[in-house]
Amino acid sequence: MIRLISFCLIGLLSLQISQVQANQVQARLLLPTTAVVPGETLWFALSLQIKPGWHTYWKNPGSTGLPPTLQLGDINQNYTPKLFFPVAKTNSFGGDASLLTYGYTDAVVHPFQLQVPMDIEGQWVLEGEARWLVCEVICIPESQAVRLSLPVISQDKGPRHSQTAEVIDIARSRVPTEFPGRITFHGPDKLWVSGLNNEIVKDVMPESVGEVLGVVLDSKPLQDGLLIQLDRALTTNEFSEGSWVIRTQTGGVRVMFDPLLTTPKASGIDVSLGLILLMALAGGFILNLMPCVFPVLSIKALSIAKNASKDRTEVQKSAWIYTAGILVTMFCLASFMMILRASGGQVGWGFQLQSPWFVAFLVYVFFLLALWLYGWVDFGARLSGVGQDLTEGSNGRAEFFTGVLAVVVATPCTAPFMGVAMGYTLTQPWWITLVVFFALGLGLAMPMLSFAIAPSLASYLPRPGIWMIRLKQFLAFPILATAIWLLWVLVRQTSSDALVLVLGGLLLLVFGFWLMKSGSQWSLWVGALLAILSLVGVPLASGVSPSGSTEVVPEINEETYSKSRLEAHLGRGRTVFVNMTADWCITCKLTEKRLLKIESVNDLFEELKVVRMTGDWTKYDPDITNYLNTFDRVGVPLYVVNHPGQDPIVLSQFPSFTELESAIEGKFSP
């Protein structure tokens, strides 16, 4: 709206110029006949001849502009004919790709209907004014007086077509026709049209004024319809329900926008929901072996072993509550992701780790957990439900919150099969997203869930003894290692100032706990106050500005991901390898260490002149999110080999050298 006002102001400032100079557009009325009969309805047209470099607008001008209007009148009444608009084209205004408009260049003919008055005699004379906005670098509101005069005859006495009747008929044929299909979003940057086949789409334009889509990059068949690729990501809630116009090589059609239309799968691979659920289940199970989750799983295993000699019902109950903690947290996570997507956000698996305050919070959690495991800190009865009950106790809170913790610490990891399963939820109804996350949670809970289904398995665990104390102390070290790694992620997201904030907060926290253990009432309150004040470092970490040092590894020649640079390299005939990663993604870092940054891969890329591009998703980046969604992925890692003129090749989440080499050399077969 601000841009529209600014362009209109520029047009008004240019009004004096337009009054003394000739119009950039010449208007005239086209007549279908040489005479009229009272009472008949005829098709006329407003013809606009546009000077080179200038353009007029469609009925929805797009980001800026105004459509033409026409006012006519005879001796008895005034008319405001409804102008019909042939299919327009998408244009960027002034070379700004973010400012798209819909309109016409060179010439356009707008048909309209008029009914001849019943009481007209002699000569039917209509006079009026046509108005329009014409733009080049600036916009100028122009107008021109128009007039028509036709003799009136009492009855039709044979052919009376005018010389411009055929031009009017051609213009009418270019007005979009109704199409029975529906159109909807298929991910953030794709559209799907049901029932439309064997067409090459040039433009898609919403008819609602001010709504703008994007430039069409490609269109291809997908089941009983057509999949359209746009050059930018959009969200459904930006558009009101109504008709959209699709311009093809053969003309144009009007289709209804239906945000609730169910779309087919994004890829040509026929993946059933059952297979997706199995993949989510397997991915969740494998998550237990990841370094972020395994220590938490071990804590729960210790609890099971400790209670193995007790009543089996207690073992069963403990396992069920742990599973409930995982499933409830998965449900909350899925719901929050869907709410963010519905409100226009682009989020994926592990999105919360893109927030420095959340990473800082996890550092506190892991640090305290490690101190408790080793026995350095005993939270005591006064803090039950806050500290110790998080991981031990018999009232159910311990089991539940251990399940919550397992989900929270699992988000930096992406297990095999998870990428496809999570990506499947992008284009599916909300209930399928919840079901997939439910299956993922079941997989994560499966090791402990086995004790709920068969509590007798607990009897096979070693008997409690001194080994449990030693193992519990040993587990403190991988937990501390995780806290150190999270500190590194935090510094990468912000700067070393955040390190001082968090470490200072942890020092204050431990000092507060030490005071609380002294026994006096005074030291208890002071210690509690210091422990609370120590948490101030968590929200403050988000306010620390990044240091700006995004240096790449010296021996690796790579570029930062950019859509325009990727297209430019492909346009020059170069192969491009895209690595989408994040500092908090352990899977990504392991693959980079074991494969992507080894000498043999470097030699391969240099020999074949492959361009490396890396997208860093450590902090939220909409361009990277859009790229991930293009391949129906909601998280990293993502490895893609792009050959000029070929479909991109998506590698597995744990690619081997052979797989990478085959894809680079063009021998990859999915």
Disulfide bonds with the S-S distance in Angstrom:
Cys135-Cys139 1.95
Cys292-Cys413 2.00
Cys585-Cys588 2.29
